[in-house]
Amino acid sequence: MQAMRELCSLPSATLLSEAPDHLTRLSGLLDASDARGPKVHDARIAAICLSHGVSELWTADRDFSYFPALSTRNPLIL
């Protein structure tokens, strides 16, 4: 938690949350991917990112490939 506090205290840090269009975006992602179970949470993250104009999500979680509208990059692979 200390690391999170330090990151959040940076002037350039922005915490993202559900935007007004969240349910529409989430519904579209779920319909297109047929995600179930834990992948629904990944769809929620993808919807939040897309609503805020995130152009690329850095993640090692391959489940985000179910949502091709959100570009991903694995930072552990060169």
N, C-alpha and C positions, 0 to 999 in steps of 0.2 A: 504494500500500500504506500510505503514511503516513496518508492520510485514513481508510482502513479501520481502522487501529490506533487512531486517535483516536475513531472511532465506537464501536468495540468496548470502549474503556476507559470509556465513559459508564456510570454506575450503572444506568441504565434500559435499557441495551442487552441483548438476549438473542439468542443465535445459535440458530437452529432446525436440527434435523436429523431424520432418519428416526425416527419413533416406533414402538412395538411393533406397531401396526396398519398400518404402511406398505404392506406387500405387498397387504393386502386393499384398502386405499384406492386404491393405484395400479392394481391389477387392475380395480377397478370403474370408474375414470376411463378406462382404456384401452379396456375393453369398451364403455362408453357412447359414446365419441368415435371409436373406430376410428383412433386416432392412430397414426402411423407415423413413422419417421425422427426428425428433430429435435423433433417435437412430443412424443415420449416423454419428453424431458428437461423440457419444459413441464409434462407430466402429473406428473412427479416433484415439481416445485416446488409444483404445486397440491395434491398429496397431502400434502406436508409442511405446507403452510399450513393445510389443512383439519384435519389431525390436531392442530394446535396451537391451533385455534379462531380463526384469523385471519379476521376478518369482511370485509376488503376488501384486495385487493392493488393497489397503485399500480404501473401498468406502461403503457408505450406499445406493448407487444407484443400485437397483435390475436389472436395464436394462442391466447391464454388464453380466448378466447370459445368454444373447443372444450370447455371445462370449466365449464358454467354453475353448477355447485355452488359455485364460488368467484366471488364478486362482484369485479369489477375496476373500476378508475377510471384514466383516462389523466390524469396530473397536468399534461400539457402543454396540455390543452384546458380552457378556462374553463367 
